[in-house]
Amino acid sequence: MTSVVKIETRPIISLRMVKKCTCEERLHAHAVKRIYDRKTGEHVGWLYEWNTGELVPRWSTAPHSDVVYR
């Protein structure tokens, strides 16, 4: 089964750079799925869900465009 997710490409800033905290800021995340290359089956990263509800990939190598989430 293939999941469709929003791929966020903007950089994640350090929390030390944030002066004020609001409920819309990324404060913490946890891995919810692994990302695999569709053709090779190689593990290429993790999908993280932030406290804001955003889903953001963390690539172990260069970003891939044809992937599956498990």
CHARMM internal coordinates of N, CA and C (Angstrom, degrees):
IC EDIT
DIST 1 N 1 CA 1.4384
DIST 1 CA 1 C 1.5219
ANGL 1 N 1 CA 1 C 108.47
DIST 1 C 2 N 1.3195
ANGL 1 CA 1 C 2 N 116.95
DIHE 1 N 1 CA 1 C 2 N 138.65
DIST 2 N 2 CA 1.4516
ANGL 1 C 2 N 2 CA 122.65
DIHE 1 CA 1 C 2 N 2 CA -179.88
DIST 2 CA 2 C 1.5174
ANGL 2 N 2 CA 2 C 109.72
DIHE 1 C 2 N 2 CA 2 C -108.19
DIST 2 C 3 N 1.3278
ANGL 2 CA 2 C 3 N 116.69
DIHE 2 N 2 CA 2 C 3 N 132.70
DIST 3 N 3 CA 1.4565
ANGL 2 C 3 N 3 CA 121.62
DIHE 2 CA 2 C 3 N 3 CA 177.82
DIST 3 CA 3 C 1.5164
ANGL 3 N 3 CA 3 C 109.45
DIHE 2 C 3 N 3 CA 3 C -99.95
DIST 3 C 4 N 1.3123
ANGL 3 CA 3 C 4 N 117.07
DIHE 3 N 3 CA 3 C 4 N 143.81
DIST 4 N 4 CA 1.4517
ANGL 3 C 4 N 4 CA 122.20
DIHE 3 CA 3 C 4 N 4 CA 176.37
DIST 4 CA 4 C 1.5156
ANGL 4 N 4 CA 4 C 107.59
DIHE 3 C 4 N 4 CA 4 C -102.08
DIST 4 C 5 N 1.3269
ANGL 4 CA 4 C 5 N 116.65
DIHE 4 N 4 CA 4 C 5 N 126.33
DIST 5 N 5 CA 1.4592
ANGL 4 C 5 N 5 CA 121.07
DIHE 4 CA 4 C 5 N 5 CA -179.96
DIST 5 CA 5 C 1.5168
ANGL 5 N 5 CA 5 C 110.26
DIHE 4 C 5 N 5 CA 5 C -134.47
DIST 5 C 6 N 1.3101
ANGL 5 CA 5 C 6 N 115.93
DIHE 5 N 5 CA 5 C 6 N 158.34
DIST 6 N 6 CA 1.4596
ANGL 5 C 6 N 6 CA 121.58
DIHE 5 CA 5 C 6 N 6 CA 174.64
DIST 6 CA 6 C 1.5237
ANGL 6 N 6 CA 6 C 107.48
DIHE 5 C 6 N 6 CA 6 C -80.26
DIST 6 C 7 N 1.3235
ANGL 6 CA 6 C 7 N 117.04
DIHE 6 N 6 CA 6 C 7 N 124.98
DIST 7 N 7 CA 1.4559
ANGL 6 C 7 N 7 CA 121.68
DIHE 6 CA 6 C 7 N 7 CA 178.79
DIST 7 CA 7 C 1.5122
ANGL 7 N 7 CA 7 C 108.27
DIHE 6 C 7 N 7 CA 7 C -94.67
DIST 7 C 8 N 1.3223
ANGL 7 CA 7 C 8 N 116.23
DIHE 7 N 7 CA 7 C 8 N 118.42
DIST 8 N 8 CA 1.4579
ANGL 7 C 8 N 8 CA 122.39
DIHE 7 CA 7 C 8 N 8 CA -179.77
DIST 8 CA 8 C 1.5191
ANGL 8 N 8 CA 8 C 108.13
DIHE 7 C 8 N 8 CA 8 C -96.28
DIST 8 C 9 N 1.3270
ANGL 8 CA 8 C 9 N 116.93
DIHE 8 N 8 CA 8 C 9 N 126.24
DIST 9 N 9 CA 1.4611
ANGL 8 C 9 N 9 CA 120.05
DIHE 8 CA 8 C 9 N 9 CA -176.55
DIST 9 CA 9 C 1.5185
ANGL 9 N 9 CA 9 C 113.12
DIHE 8 C 9 N 9 CA 9 C -108.87
DIST 9 C 10 N 1.3345
ANGL 9 CA 9 C 10 N 118.33
DIHE 9 N 9 CA 9 C 10 N -6.69
DIST 10 N 10 CA 1.4635
ANGL 9 C 10 N 10 CA 118.92
DIHE 9 CA 9 C 10 N 10 CA -179.93
DIST 10 CA 10 C 1.5283
ANGL 10 N 10 CA 10 C 109.78
DIHE 9 C 10 N 10 CA 10 C -72.73
DIST 10 C 11 N 1.3128
ANGL 10 CA 10 C 11 N 117.28
DIHE 10 N 10 CA 10 C 11 N 151.05
DIST 11 N 11 CA 1.4657
ANGL 10 C 11 N 11 CA 119.67
DIHE 10 CA 10 C 11 N 11 CA -177.74
DIST 11 CA 11 C 1.5192
ANGL 11 N 11 CA 11 C 111.76
DIHE 10 C 11 N 11 CA 11 C -70.51
DIST 11 C 12 N 1.3016
ANGL 11 CA 11 C 12 N 115.85
DIHE 11 N 11 CA 11 C 12 N 151.29
DIST 12 N 12 CA 1.4507
ANGL 11 C 12 N 12 CA 122.13
DIHE 11 CA 11 C 12 N 12 CA 176.89
DIST 12 CA 12 C 1.5220
ANGL 12 N 12 CA 12 C 107.82
DIHE 11 C 12 N 12 CA 12 C -91.88
DIST 12 C 13 N 1.3291
ANGL 12 CA 12 C 13 N 117.11
DIHE 12 N 12 CA 12 C 13 N 122.63
DIST 13 N 13 CA 1.4587
ANGL 12 C 13 N 13 CA 120.27
DIHE 12 CA 12 C 13 N 13 CA -178.59
DIST 13 CA 13 C 1.5183
ANGL 13 N 13 CA 13 C 110.22
DIHE 12 C 13 N 13 CA 13 C -82.36
DIST 13 C 14 N 1.3094
ANGL 13 CA 13 C 14 N 115.83
DIHE 13 N 13 CA 13 C 14 N 158.14
DIST 14 N 14 CA 1.4477
ANGL 13 C 14 N 14 CA 121.20
DIHE 13 CA 13 C 14 N 14 CA 177.70
DIST 14 CA 14 C 1.5245
ANGL 14 N 14 CA 14 C 109.45
DIHE 13 C 14 N 14 CA 14 C -70.82
DIST 14 C 15 N 1.3233
ANGL 14 CA 14 C 15 N 117.22
DIHE 14 N 14 CA 14 C 15 N 142.14
DIST 15 N 15 CA 1.4562
ANGL 14 C 15 N 15 CA 120.37
DIHE 14 CA 14 C 15 N 15 CA 178.80
DIST 15 CA 15 C 1.5161
ANGL 15 N 15 CA 15 C 111.78
DIHE 14 C 15 N 15 CA 15 C -67.18
DIST 15 C 16 N 1.3240
ANGL 15 CA 15 C 16 N 117.36
DIHE 15 N 15 CA 15 C 16 N -20.90
DIST 16 N 16 CA 1.4611
ANGL 15 C 16 N 16 CA 120.33
DIHE 15 CA 15 C 16 N 16 CA 177.38
DIST 16 CA 16 C 1.5250
ANGL 16 N 16 CA 16 C 111.46
DIHE 15 C 16 N 16 CA 16 C -68.22
DIST 16 C 17 N 1.3298
ANGL 16 CA 16 C 17 N 117.51
DIHE 16 N 16 CA 16 C 17 N -20.69
DIST 17 N 17 CA 1.4525
ANGL 16 C 17 N 17 CA 121.95
DIHE 16 CA 16 C 17 N 17 CA -179.51
DIST 17 CA 17 C 1.5251
ANGL 17 N 17 CA 17 C 111.64
DIHE 16 C 17 N 17 CA 17 C -82.89
DIST 17 C 18 N 1.3298
ANGL 17 CA 17 C 18 N 117.92
DIHE 17 N 17 CA 17 C 18 N -12.21
DIST 18 N 18 CA 1.4581
ANGL 17 C 18 N 18 CA 122.33
DIHE 17 CA 17 C 18 N 18 CA -176.43
DIST 18 CA 18 C 1.5263
ANGL 18 N 18 CA 18 C 109.26
DIHE 17 C 18 N 18 CA 18 C -88.15
DIST 18 C 19 N 1.3381
ANGL 18 CA 18 C 19 N 116.22
DIHE 18 N 18 CA 18 C 19 N 126.89
DIST 19 N 19 CA 1.4603
ANGL 18 C 19 N 19 CA 119.94
DIHE 18 CA 18 C 19 N 19 CA -179.07
DIST 19 CA 19 C 1.5208
ANGL 19 N 19 CA 19 C 111.79
DIHE 18 C 19 N 19 CA 19 C -89.84
DIST 19 C 20 N 1.3345
ANGL 19 CA 19 C 20 N 117.25
DIHE 19 N 19 CA 19 C 20 N -47.96
DIST 20 N 20 CA 1.4589
ANGL 19 C 20 N 20 CA 121.48
DIHE 19 CA 19 C 20 N 20 CA -179.25
DIST 20 CA 20 C 1.5185
ANGL 20 N 20 CA 20 C 109.37
DIHE 19 C 20 N 20 CA 20 C -110.89
DIST 20 C 21 N 1.3010
ANGL 20 CA 20 C 21 N 116.51
DIHE 20 N 20 CA 20 C 21 N 146.84
DIST 21 N 21 CA 1.4625
ANGL 20 C 21 N 21 CA 120.90
DIHE 20 CA 20 C 21 N 21 CA 177.53
DIST 21 CA 21 C 1.5182
ANGL 21 N 21 CA 21 C 109.65
DIHE 20 C 21 N 21 CA 21 C -106.06
DIST 21 C 22 N 1.3160
ANGL 21 CA 21 C 22 N 116.39
DIHE 21 N 21 CA 21 C 22 N 130.14
DIST 22 N 22 CA 1.4556
ANGL 21 C 22 N 22 CA 121.31
DIHE 21 CA 21 C 22 N 22 CA 172.04
DIST 22 CA 22 C 1.5224
ANGL 22 N 22 CA 22 C 106.96
DIHE 21 C 22 N 22 CA 22 C -126.00
DIST 22 C 23 N 1.3008
ANGL 22 CA 22 C 23 N 116.13
DIHE 22 N 22 CA 22 C 23 N 167.06
DIST 23 N 23 CA 1.4576
ANGL 22 C 23 N 23 CA 119.40
DIHE 22 CA 22 C 23 N 23 CA -177.58
DIST 23 CA 23 C 1.5269
ANGL 23 N 23 CA 23 C 111.97
DIHE 22 C 23 N 23 CA 23 C -69.24
DIST 23 C 24 N 1.3407
ANGL 23 CA 23 C 24 N 118.94
DIHE 23 N 23 CA 23 C 24 N -13.05
DIST 24 N 24 CA 1.4568
ANGL 23 C 24 N 24 CA 121.94
DIHE 23 CA 23 C 24 N 24 CA -179.23
DIST 24 CA 24 C 1.5317
ANGL 24 N 24 CA 24 C 113.00
DIHE 23 C 24 N 24 CA 24 C -93.51
DIST 24 C 25 N 1.3277
ANGL 24 CA 24 C 25 N 118.92
DIHE 24 N 24 CA 24 C 25 N 0.15
DIST 25 N 25 CA 1.4615
ANGL 24 C 25 N 25 CA 121.38
DIHE 24 CA 24 C 25 N 25 CA 179.81
DIST 25 CA 25 C 1.5184
ANGL 25 N 25 CA 25 C 110.34
DIHE 24 C 25 N 25 CA 25 C -90.37
DIST 25 C 26 N 1.3142
ANGL 25 CA 25 C 26 N 114.55
DIHE 25 N 25 CA 25 C 26 N 148.40
DIST 26 N 26 CA 1.4640
ANGL 25 C 26 N 26 CA 119.85
DIHE 25 CA 25 C 26 N 26 CA 175.79
DIST 26 CA 26 C 1.5202
ANGL 26 N 26 CA 26 C 108.73
DIHE 25 C 26 N 26 CA 26 C -74.59
DIST 26 C 27 N 1.3138
ANGL 26 CA 26 C 27 N 117.11
DIHE 26 N 26 CA 26 C 27 N 114.63
DIST 27 N 27 CA 1.4580
ANGL 26 C 27 N 27 CA 121.36
DIHE 26 CA 26 C 27 N 27 CA 179.95
DIST 27 CA 27 C 1.5173
ANGL 27 N 27 CA 27 C 112.28
DIHE 26 C 27 N 27 CA 27 C -110.77
DIST 27 C 28 N 1.3389
ANGL 27 CA 27 C 28 N 117.07
DIHE 27 N 27 CA 27 C 28 N -38.80
DIST 28 N 28 CA 1.4576
ANGL 27 C 28 N 28 CA 120.48
DIHE 27 CA 27 C 28 N 28 CA 179.97
DIST 28 CA 28 C 1.5245
ANGL 28 N 28 CA 28 C 108.94
DIHE 27 C 28 N 28 CA 28 C -152.45
DIST 28 C 29 N 1.3326
ANGL 28 CA 28 C 29 N 114.42
DIHE 28 N 28 CA 28 C 29 N 155.39
DIST 29 N 29 CA 1.4651
ANGL 28 C 29 N 29 CA 120.43
DIHE 28 CA 28 C 29 N 29 CA -178.69
DIST 29 CA 29 C 1.5196
ANGL 29 N 29 CA 29 C 108.96
DIHE 28 C 29 N 29 CA 29 C -143.79
DIST 29 C 30 N 1.3213
ANGL 29 CA 29 C 30 N 114.84
DIHE 29 N 29 CA 29 C 30 N 160.85
DIST 30 N 30 CA 1.4680
ANGL 29 C 30 N 30 CA 120.09
DIHE 29 CA 29 C 30 N 30 CA 173.42
DIST 30 CA 30 C 1.5271
ANGL 30 N 30 CA 30 C 108.68
DIHE 29 C 30 N 30 CA 30 C -141.95
DIST 30 C 31 N 1.3292
ANGL 30 CA 30 C 31 N 115.18
DIHE 30 N 30 CA 30 C 31 N 148.60
DIST 31 N 31 CA 1.4619
ANGL 30 C 31 N 31 CA 121.06
DIHE 30 CA 30 C 31 N 31 CA -179.09
DIST 31 CA 31 C 1.5269
ANGL 31 N 31 CA 31 C 109.22
DIHE 30 C 31 N 31 CA 31 C -71.09
DIST 31 C 32 N 1.3399
ANGL 31 CA 31 C 32 N 116.13
DIHE 31 N 31 CA 31 C 32 N 130.63
DIST 32 N 32 CA 1.4630
ANGL 31 C 32 N 32 CA 120.09
DIHE 31 CA 31 C 32 N 32 CA -179.70
DIST 32 CA 32 C 1.5244
ANGL 32 N 32 CA 32 C 112.76
DIHE 31 C 32 N 32 CA 32 C -112.80
DIST 32 C 33 N 1.3341
ANGL 32 CA 32 C 33 N 117.31
DIHE 32 N 32 CA 32 C 33 N -22.93
DIST 33 N 33 CA 1.4686
ANGL 32 C 33 N 33 CA 121.17
DIHE 32 CA 32 C 33 N 33 CA 178.32
DIST 33 CA 33 C 1.5248
ANGL 33 N 33 CA 33 C 109.46
DIHE 32 C 33 N 33 CA 33 C -152.48
DIST 33 C 34 N 1.3261
ANGL 33 CA 33 C 34 N 114.87
DIHE 33 N 33 CA 33 C 34 N 161.10
DIST 34 N 34 CA 1.4622
ANGL 33 C 34 N 34 CA 121.05
DIHE 33 CA 33 C 34 N 34 CA 171.89
DIST 34 CA 34 C 1.5164
ANGL 34 N 34 CA 34 C 107.93
DIHE 33 C 34 N 34 CA 34 C -97.29
DIST 34 C 35 N 1.3336
ANGL 34 CA 34 C 35 N 116.54
DIHE 34 N 34 CA 34 C 35 N 150.56
DIST 35 N 35 CA 1.4573
ANGL 34 C 35 N 35 CA 121.77
DIHE 34 CA 34 C 35 N 35 CA 179.41
DIST 35 CA 35 C 1.5249
ANGL 35 N 35 CA 35 C 108.29
DIHE 34 C 35 N 35 CA 35 C -110.19
DIST 35 C 36 N 1.3505
ANGL 35 CA 35 C 36 N 115.87
DIHE 35 N 35 CA 35 C 36 N 130.24
DIST 36 N 36 CA 1.4617
ANGL 35 C 36 N 36 CA 121.97
DIHE 35 CA 35 C 36 N 36 CA -179.73
DIST 36 CA 36 C 1.5218
ANGL 36 N 36 CA 36 C 110.04
DIHE 35 C 36 N 36 CA 36 C -124.19
DIST 36 C 37 N 1.3319
ANGL 36 CA 36 C 37 N 115.79
DIHE 36 N 36 CA 36 C 37 N 143.90
DIST 37 N 37 CA 1.4582
ANGL 36 C 37 N 37 CA 121.15
DIHE 36 CA 36 C 37 N 37 CA 173.57
DIST 37 CA 37 C 1.5217
ANGL 37 N 37 CA 37 C 107.64
DIHE 36 C 37 N 37 CA 37 C -67.83
DIST 37 C 38 N 1.3222
ANGL 37 CA 37 C 38 N 116.87
DIHE 37 N 37 CA 37 C 38 N 130.29
DIST 38 N 38 CA 1.4711
ANGL 37 C 38 N 38 CA 120.94
DIHE 37 CA 37 C 38 N 38 CA -175.49
DIST 38 CA 38 C 1.5244
ANGL 38 N 38 CA 38 C 112.16
DIHE 37 C 38 N 38 CA 38 C -64.33
DIST 38 C 39 N 1.3238
ANGL 38 CA 38 C 39 N 118.40
DIHE 38 N 38 CA 38 C 39 N -39.36
DIST 39 N 39 CA 1.4739
ANGL 38 C 39 N 39 CA 120.89
DIHE 38 CA 38 C 39 N 39 CA -175.70
DIST 39 CA 39 C 1.5216
ANGL 39 N 39 CA 39 C 112.52
DIHE 38 C 39 N 39 CA 39 C -78.19
DIST 39 C 40 N 1.3297
ANGL 39 CA 39 C 40 N 117.31
DIHE 39 N 39 CA 39 C 40 N -45.76
DIST 40 N 40 CA 1.4656
ANGL 39 C 40 N 40 CA 120.05
DIHE 39 CA 39 C 40 N 40 CA -174.09
DIST 40 CA 40 C 1.5225
ANGL 40 N 40 CA 40 C 113.73
DIHE 39 C 40 N 40 CA 40 C -93.96
DIST 40 C 41 N 1.3317
ANGL 40 CA 40 C 41 N 117.10
DIHE 40 N 40 CA 40 C 41 N -20.72
DIST 41 N 41 CA 1.4543
ANGL 40 C 41 N 41 CA 120.32
DIHE 40 CA 40 C 41 N 41 CA -176.04
DIST 41 CA 41 C 1.5184
ANGL 41 N 41 CA 41 C 113.16
DIHE 40 C 41 N 41 CA 41 C 78.50
DIST 41 C 42 N 1.3313
ANGL 41 CA 41 C 42 N 116.98
DIHE 41 N 41 CA 41 C 42 N 5.02
DIST 42 N 42 CA 1.4661
ANGL 41 C 42 N 42 CA 122.54
DIHE 41 CA 41 C 42 N 42 CA -178.15
DIST 42 CA 42 C 1.5305
ANGL 42 N 42 CA 42 C 110.46
DIHE 41 C 42 N 42 CA 42 C -71.75
DIST 42 C 43 N 1.3306
ANGL 42 CA 42 C 43 N 116.07
DIHE 42 N 42 CA 42 C 43 N 137.79
DIST 43 N 43 CA 1.4670
ANGL 42 C 43 N 43 CA 121.56
DIHE 42 CA 42 C 43 N 43 CA 175.71
DIST 43 CA 43 C 1.5285
ANGL 43 N 43 CA 43 C 107.79
DIHE 42 C 43 N 43 CA 43 C -72.01
DIST 43 C 44 N 1.3439
ANGL 43 CA 43 C 44 N 117.26
DIHE 43 N 43 CA 43 C 44 N 120.42
DIST 44 N 44 CA 1.4776
ANGL 43 C 44 N 44 CA 120.59
DIHE 43 CA 43 C 44 N 44 CA -174.36
DIST 44 CA 44 C 1.5219
ANGL 44 N 44 CA 44 C 113.46
DIHE 43 C 44 N 44 CA 44 C -119.91
DIST 44 C 45 N 1.3290
ANGL 44 CA 44 C 45 N 118.56
DIHE 44 N 44 CA 44 C 45 N -1.10
DIST 45 N 45 CA 1.4630
ANGL 44 C 45 N 45 CA 119.17
DIHE 44 CA 44 C 45 N 45 CA 177.85
DIST 45 CA 45 C 1.5129
ANGL 45 N 45 CA 45 C 112.53
DIHE 44 C 45 N 45 CA 45 C 167.04
DIST 45 C 46 N 1.3417
ANGL 45 CA 45 C 46 N 115.03
DIHE 45 N 45 CA 45 C 46 N -170.42
DIST 46 N 46 CA 1.4538
ANGL 45 C 46 N 46 CA 123.25
DIHE 45 CA 45 C 46 N 46 CA -179.46
DIST 46 CA 46 C 1.5161
ANGL 46 N 46 CA 46 C 109.01
DIHE 45 C 46 N 46 CA 46 C -130.78
DIST 46 C 47 N 1.3122
ANGL 46 CA 46 C 47 N 116.66
DIHE 46 N 46 CA 46 C 47 N 150.78
DIST 47 N 47 CA 1.4550
ANGL 46 C 47 N 47 CA 122.15
DIHE 46 CA 46 C 47 N 47 CA 175.15
DIST 47 CA 47 C 1.5213
ANGL 47 N 47 CA 47 C 107.17
DIHE 46 C 47 N 47 CA 47 C -103.91
DIST 47 C 48 N 1.3365
ANGL 47 CA 47 C 48 N 116.01
DIHE 47 N 47 CA 47 C 48 N 122.10
DIST 48 N 48 CA 1.4543
ANGL 47 C 48 N 48 CA 121.61
DIHE 47 CA 47 C 48 N 48 CA -178.82
DIST 48 CA 48 C 1.5175
ANGL 48 N 48 CA 48 C 110.82
DIHE 47 C 48 N 48 CA 48 C -105.64
DIST 48 C 49 N 1.3331
ANGL 48 CA 48 C 49 N 115.75
DIHE 48 N 48 CA 48 C 49 N 142.04
DIST 49 N 49 CA 1.4593
ANGL 48 C 49 N 49 CA 121.43
DIHE 48 CA 48 C 49 N 49 CA 173.04
DIST 49 CA 49 C 1.5245
ANGL 49 N 49 CA 49 C 107.65
DIHE 48 C 49 N 49 CA 49 C -108.99
DIST 49 C 50 N 1.3390
ANGL 49 CA 49 C 50 N 115.58
DIHE 49 N 49 CA 49 C 50 N 123.55
DIST 50 N 50 CA 1.4596
ANGL 49 C 50 N 50 CA 122.21
DIHE 49 CA 49 C 50 N 50 CA -179.32
DIST 50 CA 50 C 1.5174
ANGL 50 N 50 CA 50 C 110.34
DIHE 49 C 50 N 50 CA 50 C -87.73
DIST 50 C 51 N 1.3142
ANGL 50 CA 50 C 51 N 116.28
DIHE 50 N 50 CA 50 C 51 N 165.05
DIST 51 N 51 CA 1.4591
ANGL 50 C 51 N 51 CA 121.59
DIHE 50 CA 50 C 51 N 51 CA 177.89
DIST 51 CA 51 C 1.5308
ANGL 51 N 51 CA 51 C 112.00
DIHE 50 C 51 N 51 CA 51 C -59.92
DIST 51 C 52 N 1.3246
ANGL 51 CA 51 C 52 N 118.28
DIHE 51 N 51 CA 51 C 52 N -19.76
DIST 52 N 52 CA 1.4594
ANGL 51 C 52 N 52 CA 122.57
DIHE 51 CA 51 C 52 N 52 CA 178.21
DIST 52 CA 52 C 1.5234
ANGL 52 N 52 CA 52 C 112.04
DIHE 51 C 52 N 52 CA 52 C -82.64
DIST 52 C 53 N 1.3352
ANGL 52 CA 52 C 53 N 117.00
DIHE 52 N 52 CA 52 C 53 N -7.67
DIST 53 N 53 CA 1.4524
ANGL 52 C 53 N 53 CA 121.39
DIHE 52 CA 52 C 53 N 53 CA -177.29
DIST 53 CA 53 C 1.5232
ANGL 53 N 53 CA 53 C 112.99
DIHE 52 C 53 N 53 CA 53 C 93.80
DIST 53 C 54 N 1.3393
ANGL 53 CA 53 C 54 N 117.27
DIHE 53 N 53 CA 53 C 54 N -6.71
DIST 54 N 54 CA 1.4649
ANGL 53 C 54 N 54 CA 120.95
DIHE 53 CA 53 C 54 N 54 CA 179.12
DIST 54 CA 54 C 1.5262
ANGL 54 N 54 CA 54 C 109.93
DIHE 53 C 54 N 54 CA 54 C -68.31
DIST 54 C 55 N 1.3323
ANGL 54 CA 54 C 55 N 115.41
DIHE 54 N 54 CA 54 C 55 N 142.53
DIST 55 N 55 CA 1.4574
ANGL 54 C 55 N 55 CA 122.00
DIHE 54 CA 54 C 55 N 55 CA 174.24
DIST 55 CA 55 C 1.5225
ANGL 55 N 55 CA 55 C 107.33
DIHE 54 C 55 N 55 CA 55 C -107.45
DIST 55 C 56 N 1.3381
ANGL 55 CA 55 C 56 N 116.49
DIHE 55 N 55 CA 55 C 56 N 122.60
DIST 56 N 56 CA 1.4564
ANGL 55 C 56 N 56 CA 122.00
DIHE 55 CA 55 C 56 N 56 CA -174.37
DIST 56 CA 56 C 1.5249
ANGL 56 N 56 CA 56 C 109.43
DIHE 55 C 56 N 56 CA 56 C -132.29
DIST 56 C 57 N 1.3490
ANGL 56 CA 56 C 57 N 117.46
DIHE 56 N 56 CA 56 C 57 N 129.66
DIST 57 N 57 CA 1.4641
ANGL 56 C 57 N 57 CA 119.10
DIHE 56 CA 56 C 57 N 57 CA 177.65
DIST 57 CA 57 C 1.5242
ANGL 57 N 57 CA 57 C 111.48
DIHE 56 C 57 N 57 CA 57 C -78.36
DIST 57 C 58 N 1.3115
ANGL 57 CA 57 C 58 N 115.91
DIHE 57 N 57 CA 57 C 58 N 147.56
DIST 58 N 58 CA 1.4674
ANGL 57 C 58 N 58 CA 123.37
DIHE 57 CA 57 C 58 N 58 CA 172.15
DIST 58 CA 58 C 1.5082
ANGL 58 N 58 CA 58 C 104.77
DIHE 57 C 58 N 58 CA 58 C -122.50
DIST 58 C 59 N 1.3410
ANGL 58 CA 58 C 59 N 115.57
DIHE 58 N 58 CA 58 C 59 N 108.27
DIST 59 N 59 CA 1.4581
ANGL 58 C 59 N 59 CA 121.24
DIHE 58 CA 58 C 59 N 59 CA -175.23
DIST 59 CA 59 C 1.5136
ANGL 59 N 59 CA 59 C 110.80
DIHE 58 C 59 N 59 CA 59 C -84.66
DIST 59 C 60 N 1.3281
ANGL 59 CA 59 C 60 N 117.18
DIHE 59 N 59 CA 59 C 60 N 137.92
DIST 60 N 60 CA 1.4634
ANGL 59 C 60 N 60 CA 121.25
DIHE 59 CA 59 C 60 N 60 CA 174.67
DIST 60 CA 60 C 1.5267
ANGL 60 N 60 CA 60 C 110.06
DIHE 59 C 60 N 60 CA 60 C -82.93
DIST 60 C 61 N 1.3300
ANGL 60 CA 60 C 61 N 116.56
DIHE 60 N 60 CA 60 C 61 N -20.08
DIST 61 N 61 CA 1.4585
ANGL 60 C 61 N 61 CA 123.03
DIHE 60 CA 60 C 61 N 61 CA 175.44
DIST 61 CA 61 C 1.5279
ANGL 61 N 61 CA 61 C 107.02
DIHE 60 C 61 N 61 CA 61 C -132.64
DIST 61 C 62 N 1.2995
ANGL 61 CA 61 C 62 N 118.48
DIHE 61 N 61 CA 61 C 62 N -152.31
DIST 62 N 62 CA 1.4633
ANGL 61 C 62 N 62 CA 121.71
DIHE 61 CA 61 C 62 N 62 CA 176.56
DIST 62 CA 62 C 1.5302
ANGL 62 N 62 CA 62 C 109.85
DIHE 61 C 62 N 62 CA 62 C -67.00
DIST 62 C 63 N 1.3414
ANGL 62 CA 62 C 63 N 118.72
DIHE 62 N 62 CA 62 C 63 N 150.41
DIST 63 N 63 CA 1.4701
ANGL 62 C 63 N 63 CA 121.03
DIHE 62 CA 62 C 63 N 63 CA 177.50
DIST 63 CA 63 C 1.5158
ANGL 63 N 63 CA 63 C 112.14
DIHE 62 C 63 N 63 CA 63 C -57.83
DIST 63 C 64 N 1.3135
ANGL 63 CA 63 C 64 N 116.44
DIHE 63 N 63 CA 63 C 64 N 142.43
DIST 64 N 64 CA 1.4583
ANGL 63 C 64 N 64 CA 123.64
DIHE 63 CA 63 C 64 N 64 CA 177.76
DIST 64 CA 64 C 1.5248
ANGL 64 N 64 CA 64 C 109.07
DIHE 63 C 64 N 64 CA 64 C -113.33
DIST 64 C 65 N 1.3282
ANGL 64 CA 64 C 65 N 116.71
DIHE 64 N 64 CA 64 C 65 N 150.93
DIST 65 N 65 CA 1.4591
ANGL 64 C 65 N 65 CA 119.43
DIHE 64 CA 64 C 65 N 65 CA -178.99
DIST 65 CA 65 C 1.5231
ANGL 65 N 65 CA 65 C 113.23
DIHE 64 C 65 N 65 CA 65 C -103.95
DIST 65 C 66 N 1.3263
ANGL 65 CA 65 C 66 N 118.86
DIHE 65 N 65 CA 65 C 66 N -25.74
DIST 66 N 66 CA 1.4597
ANGL 65 C 66 N 66 CA 122.03
DIHE 65 CA 65 C 66 N 66 CA -178.83
DIST 66 CA 66 C 1.5139
ANGL 66 N 66 CA 66 C 108.75
DIHE 65 C 66 N 66 CA 66 C -109.95
DIST 66 C 67 N 1.3417
ANGL 66 CA 66 C 67 N 115.81
DIHE 66 N 66 CA 66 C 67 N 90.60
DIST 67 N 67 CA 1.4699
ANGL 66 C 67 N 67 CA 120.78
DIHE 66 CA 66 C 67 N 67 CA -172.37
DIST 67 CA 67 C 1.5205
ANGL 67 N 67 CA 67 C 111.42
DIHE 66 C 67 N 67 CA 67 C -131.14
DIST 67 C 68 N 1.3216
ANGL 67 CA 67 C 68 N 115.21
DIHE 67 N 67 CA 67 C 68 N 164.41
DIST 68 N 68 CA 1.4646
ANGL 67 C 68 N 68 CA 122.83
DIHE 67 CA 67 C 68 N 68 CA 171.42
DIST 68 CA 68 C 1.5302
ANGL 68 N 68 CA 68 C 107.57
DIHE 67 C 68 N 68 CA 68 C -126.71
DIST 68 C 69 N 1.3261
ANGL 68 CA 68 C 69 N 115.08
DIHE 68 N 68 CA 68 C 69 N 152.39
DIST 69 N 69 CA 1.4575
ANGL 68 C 69 N 69 CA 121.86
DIHE 68 CA 68 C 69 N 69 CA -179.42
DIST 69 CA 69 C 1.5180
ANGL 69 N 69 CA 69 C 108.50
DIHE 68 C 69 N 69 CA 69 C -113.01
DIST 69 C 70 N 1.3483
ANGL 69 CA 69 C 70 N 116.70
DIHE 69 N 69 CA 69 C 70 N 130.10
DIST 70 N 70 CA 1.4762
ANGL 69 C 70 N 70 CA 121.13
DIHE 69 CA 69 C 70 N 70 CA 179.29
DIST 70 CA 70 C 1.4987
ANGL 70 N 70 CA 70 C 109.38
DIHE 69 C 70 N 70 CA 70 C -133.45
END
COOR INIT
IC SEED 1 N 1 CA 1 C
IC BUILD
